[in-house]
Amino acid sequence: MSDTPENRQRQLWFHFLDVVLNIVIIVAIVAGIRTFLVSPFQVEGSSMTSTLEDNEYIIINKLAYYIGKPDRGEIVVFHPPGETRKYYVKRVIGLPGDRVILRGGYVHLQKAGEEKEHRLDELLYLDERNAGQTFRHPPGGGDFSEEVFIVPEGNYFLLGDNRQGSLDSRSFFAKDGTHVPYVSEEAIRGRVWFVALPITKIHAFGLVDYPL
């Protein structure tokens, strides 16, 4: 092919279109990954202290809940009741059908379909300040009296690891003042996989093995 101005212009257009096509493909792949597989998320606030700290960057695994369901002890990112744009990060405590009892500063659990009640061993993730300090609403009010939650099907009961400073299932309210303690499965966007930043705190989260 002769090197005429017309051919050079045609080659330039082919090169331009090739670059644009590659950019479109890359953007589509990245969008697909962020939508269906993994996504970054910045922690805001201290509700998960000392497991997660303010301004840490975490990576959430979205695929986990496309092929499975949230499990007890997992840390999840979700929309709180009545919100579609705001995101929270908390820990799954009660599964559908569970009976969750707050009593004496501890979380007790009667698993779905079982009669035996267990006190959850949460020392794996609660620090000294929060162990045995799971109060009723308000979280920092010091009310140790018993409160019972029966988790409906398709919903979950979530608590922050900073039990005295977490807005969670104890404190979710609708605009009319109705207590809405449960988070629907559809509102849970992914499981926290690992801390990505700061580099000095990079680590992954494994499963919590409760002796139930």
Secondary structure as UniProt FT lines:
FT   HELIX           5..32
FT   HELIX           33..37
FT   STRAND          38..42
FT   TURN            47..51
FT   TURN            54..55
FT   STRAND          57..61
FT   HELIX           64..67
FT   TURN            72..73
FT   STRAND          75..78
FT   TURN            81..82
FT   STRAND          88..94
FT   TURN            96..97
FT   STRAND          99..103
FT   TURN            104..105
FT   STRAND          106..110
FT   TURN            112..113
FT   STRAND          118..119
FT   TURN            123..125
FT   TURN            128..132
FT   TURN            139..140
FT   STRAND          147..150
FT   TURN            153..154
FT   STRAND          155..159
FT   TURN            163..164
FT   TURN            169..170
FT   TURN            175..176
FT   STRAND          183..184
FT   HELIX           185..187
FT   STRAND          188..197
FT   HELIX           199..201
FT   STRAND          203..204
//
